[in-house]
Amino acid sequence: MSDPIIHTDPATGLPANTAAVFLTLGAALVALYATGGTTEYGRPTFHWVCLGCGDRSHYPDKRATVRGRANGHAGECRAIPLPTSVYEGVPR
């Protein structure tokens, strides 16, 4: 299974539709963002992605579940943010 392409907001560098951001131990960011889909109960679904190590959720879920996983990752990840110049020309 390939990971979905994450569209970013050019003004912030965060994924489009970001709802929350968590700080990792290494000062990188973990973004929680809406997928545009819904749960079986009609609630919006979310994913998370770490902008430091690149880890991410692979399945959409309700906000509370994904938020807990994103926050848990942020509490353990020691990746530091890459300099902006490293991202230029690299698909994310």
C-alpha positions as a Markdown table, in Angstrom:
| # | Residue | x | y | z |
|---|---|---|---|---|
| 1 | Met | 0.0 | 0.0 | 0.0 |
| 2 | Ser | 1.4 | 3.4 | -0.9 |
| 3 | Asp | 1.0 | 6.4 | 1.3 |
| 4 | Pro | -1.4 | 9.1 | 0.1 |
| 5 | Ile | 0.1 | 12.4 | -1.1 |
| 6 | Ile | -0.2 | 15.1 | 1.5 |
| 7 | His | -1.1 | 18.5 | 0.1 |
| 8 | Thr | 0.5 | 21.3 | 2.1 |
| 9 | Asp | -0.6 | 24.9 | 2.7 |
| 10 | Pro | 2.2 | 27.0 | 1.1 |
| 11 | Ala | 1.7 | 29.7 | 3.8 |
| 12 | Thr | 2.4 | 27.4 | 6.7 |
| 13 | Gly | 4.1 | 24.4 | 5.3 |
| 14 | Leu | 1.7 | 22.2 | 7.2 |
| 15 | Pro | -0.7 | 19.8 | 5.6 |
| 16 | Ala | -3.9 | 21.4 | 4.3 |
| 17 | Asn | -6.8 | 21.2 | 6.7 |
| 18 | Thr | -4.5 | 20.9 | 9.8 |
| 19 | Ala | -6.6 | 20.9 | 12.9 |
| 20 | Ala | -3.8 | 20.6 | 15.6 |
| 21 | Val | 0.0 | 20.6 | 15.8 |
| 22 | Phe | 2.1 | 18.8 | 18.5 |
| 23 | Leu | 5.8 | 19.5 | 19.3 |
| 24 | Thr | 8.1 | 16.5 | 19.4 |
| 25 | Leu | 11.0 | 16.1 | 21.9 |
| 26 | Gly | 13.4 | 17.2 | 19.1 |
| 27 | Ala | 11.3 | 20.3 | 18.3 |
| 28 | Ala | 9.8 | 18.9 | 15.1 |
| 29 | Leu | 6.0 | 19.1 | 14.5 |
| 30 | Val | 3.4 | 16.5 | 14.3 |
| 31 | Ala | 0.3 | 17.7 | 12.3 |
| 32 | Leu | -3.2 | 16.3 | 12.8 |
| 33 | Tyr | -5.3 | 17.0 | 9.6 |
| 34 | Ala | -8.7 | 16.3 | 8.2 |
| 35 | Thr | -8.9 | 13.8 | 5.4 |
| 36 | Gly | -12.1 | 15.0 | 3.9 |
| 37 | Gly | -13.7 | 11.6 | 4.5 |
| 38 | Thr | -16.2 | 10.6 | 7.2 |
| 39 | Thr | -16.7 | 7.7 | 9.6 |
| 40 | Glu | -19.6 | 5.4 | 9.4 |
| 41 | Tyr | -21.5 | 7.8 | 11.7 |
| 42 | Gly | -20.8 | 10.8 | 9.5 |
| 43 | Arg | -18.0 | 12.4 | 11.6 |
| 44 | Pro | -14.9 | 13.7 | 9.9 |
| 45 | Thr | -11.8 | 11.5 | 9.7 |
| 46 | Phe | -8.3 | 12.5 | 10.4 |
| 47 | His | -4.6 | 11.5 | 9.8 |
| 48 | Trp | -1.4 | 12.6 | 11.4 |
| 49 | Val | 2.1 | 13.0 | 10.0 |
| 50 | Cys | 5.4 | 13.8 | 11.7 |
| 51 | Leu | 7.4 | 16.5 | 9.9 |
| 52 | Gly | 10.6 | 15.4 | 11.6 |
| 53 | Cys | 10.9 | 11.6 | 11.1 |
| 54 | Gly | 8.2 | 11.2 | 8.4 |
| 55 | Asp | 6.1 | 8.6 | 10.4 |
| 56 | Arg | 2.4 | 8.9 | 9.8 |
| 57 | Ser | -0.9 | 7.3 | 10.4 |
| 58 | His | -2.0 | 4.8 | 7.6 |
| 59 | Tyr | -5.7 | 4.6 | 8.2 |
| 60 | Pro | -8.1 | 7.5 | 8.8 |
| 61 | Asp | -10.0 | 7.5 | 12.1 |
| 62 | Lys | -12.1 | 9.8 | 14.3 |
| 63 | Arg | -10.3 | 12.9 | 15.6 |
| 64 | Ala | -10.0 | 11.8 | 19.2 |
| 65 | Thr | -8.3 | 8.5 | 18.3 |
| 66 | Val | -5.9 | 10.1 | 15.8 |
| 67 | Arg | -5.2 | 12.9 | 18.2 |
| 68 | Gly | -4.1 | 10.5 | 20.9 |
| 69 | Arg | -1.8 | 8.6 | 18.5 |
| 70 | Ala | -0.3 | 11.9 | 17.2 |
| 71 | Asn | 0.3 | 13.2 | 20.7 |
| 72 | Gly | 1.8 | 9.8 | 21.7 |
| 73 | His | 4.2 | 9.9 | 18.8 |
| 74 | Ala | 5.2 | 13.5 | 19.6 |
| 75 | Gly | 5.9 | 12.5 | 23.2 |
| 76 | Glu | 8.4 | 9.9 | 22.0 |
| 77 | Cys | 9.9 | 11.2 | 18.7 |
| 78 | Arg | 13.4 | 12.7 | 19.0 |
| 79 | Ala | 13.6 | 13.8 | 15.3 |
| 80 | Ile | 14.7 | 17.3 | 14.7 |
| 81 | Pro | 13.2 | 19.5 | 12.0 |
| 82 | Leu | 15.1 | 19.5 | 8.7 |
| 83 | Pro | 16.3 | 22.8 | 7.4 |
| 84 | Thr | 13.9 | 24.3 | 4.9 |
| 85 | Ser | 16.4 | 24.0 | 2.0 |
| 86 | Val | 16.3 | 20.2 | 2.4 |
| 87 | Tyr | 12.6 | 20.2 | 1.6 |
| 88 | Glu | 13.0 | 22.1 | -1.7 |
| 89 | Gly | 12.2 | 19.8 | -4.6 |
| 90 | Val | 11.4 | 16.8 | -2.4 |
| 91 | Pro | 7.9 | 15.4 | -2.7 |
| 92 | Arg | 6.3 | 15.0 | 0.8 |
